[in-house]
């Protein structure tokens, strides 16, 4: 089944949960167990709904941050759930290019929303993409912090490391810095 169809089915599920003020994952479980007259939900629709449910708070905060004049809670139900799907794809699904996520959101908005919605959705999702591409990815920031932490831990625990700067031959242009031993304090 095409991903466009899966997005539409995910939108239906998110819309229903939003309108009923029902927990997204409990409604998803119902739709999986009893699809009713419709065909079973496509795997990608399930992935979208689970992803939006898992990251909804961060998605809504991101949308609120980049939206001028409209907070997520004030947006139309269809508009906000189209935005949530696209924002999840942009922020959390590396398999979907940002442009595709925006184009798919616009296609849904053009058929399901009022005339002003596509321009609003396009502008907001473009701002989300710009911010995402301007900031380091959350994983890379965490990885850099872990690397720095393990580098400093390794240096602190290596008694042979005296802080000298050597080339590959082992020769040093700088004299070795004296090693500083840390004495444990006794209380």
N, C-alpha and C positions, 0 to 999 in steps of 0.2 A: 504494500500500500504506500502511496506517495506521502512524503513528509508533509506536504501541504494539507492533505486530508487528515493526517495525524494531528497537526496543529489545530485544525478546526474542531476535531473531536476533543482535544485537550481543552480548548476554549469553552466548549459546551459544558464540560465537567467543572471547570473553574467557575464559570458563570453560575451554574446551578448551586454550587457550594456557597458562593458569594451571596446569591439571592436568598438562600435558605439560612444563611448564617451558620452553615454546617461545617464541621471540620473537613478539610479537603481530603485528607487521607481516608477518613471513614467513608465518605461518599465514593471515593475511588474504589475502595474495597467492595462497596455495594455494586458499582458499575461493572467491576470485573466478575463478581460472582453471578450477577443477574443483569446481563446487558439489555434485557427487554426486547423490544422489536428491532433494535439496531444490531449490527454485527458486533462482535467483541471489539473492545478497544485495541487499536494497534499498539505494538510495543513502544513505538516512539511517543505516542500520546501518553502512555503510562509513565514513561521516563520524564516527559515534560511536567506532568502533573506532580509527580513525586519531587522533581527538582524545584518547582515553584513552591511547593509546600515546605520543603526543607530550608529554602533560602528566602522565603517570603519577606521576612523582616528586613534583611539586608537589601533585597530588591526594592521594597517600598521606600526604604531610607534613601537609596540611590536615586530613585525616581523623584522623591520629594526634593532632594538636594538640587537636582537639575531642572526641575519644573518651575517656571515662573508664574506665580499667581494661582496655581492649582495644586493642592496636595492630593495624594492618591485617594484618600477617603472621600474627596469631593468630586472626583472624576466619575463619569458614567461607568456603570458596571462592565459593559463590553469593552470600553476604551481601556480601563485599568487592567483588565485581564489580558487583553492583547499586548499591552505594555509589559505586563509581568512575564508573559511567555517570551517575548523578544528580549527583554532584559536578562532573563535566565540564559537564553541562548548566547547572548553577547558576553555575559560575565562568567558563566559557569560551564558552557559547552563548547569546548575547543574544536569540535567537529564541524560547527556551522560558522562560516565566515560572517562577520558583522554585517556586511552589505546584504547577504541573503536573509539574515534575521530581520533586518529593517524592511526589505522588499516584501517578505512574507507578511509582516505585520501590516504594511500598507495595503496589501491585497485584501486582507481580512477587513481592515478598516473601511476600505472603499465599498465593500459589499454589505457591511453590517452596521456602520456608524453614520452619523450625520455628516454633512458636507465639510465641516470645519475640522473634524477629527483627523483625517489623514495628515494634514499639515502640522497639527499639534504633535501627533505621534512621531512623525518624521523628525521634527525639530528636537523633541525630547530624547529620542533614541540616538540621534546624531550627537547630542551633548554627552550622553552616557558613553558612547564609543570614543569620543575625543578624550574624555576624562580617563577612561580605561587605558587608552594608548599613551597618555601622558604620564601616568603613574606606573611604577614598577608593579608587576604582578604580585599578589599576596604571597604566593608560594615562593617566588624568588627572594622576596624580602625575608621570609622566614628561613629559607635555605642559607642566605648570606649571614644571617644572625647565628645560625647553627654552626656554619663554617668558622666564623670569627670566634665563637665560643670554644669550639673544639681545637682551633689553632692555638688560642691562648692557654687552654687546658694542657695541650700537648707540650707547649713551651714551658709551662710552669712545672710539669711533672718530669721533664727530661733533664736529668742532672748533667748531661754532657753539653747541653746547649748553653753557650756562654755569650750569646748575642753577637758572635762575629759574623761579618759579611764576607762570604767566600765566593770565588768563582767556581766553575765546575772542576778545576784542578785541585781545589782545596786550599789554594793560596789566598791570603787575605791582604787587602790593601790597608785595613784599619787594624789597630791593635785590639786584641780581645778585651772585651769589657769584663771587669771582675764579676764573678758570680755572686749573687746575693742570696744567702740562705734565709729562709723564713723560719724563725724560731716559734714554736707553739707557745701560746701563753698559758700559764698555769693559774687557775683561779683558786 
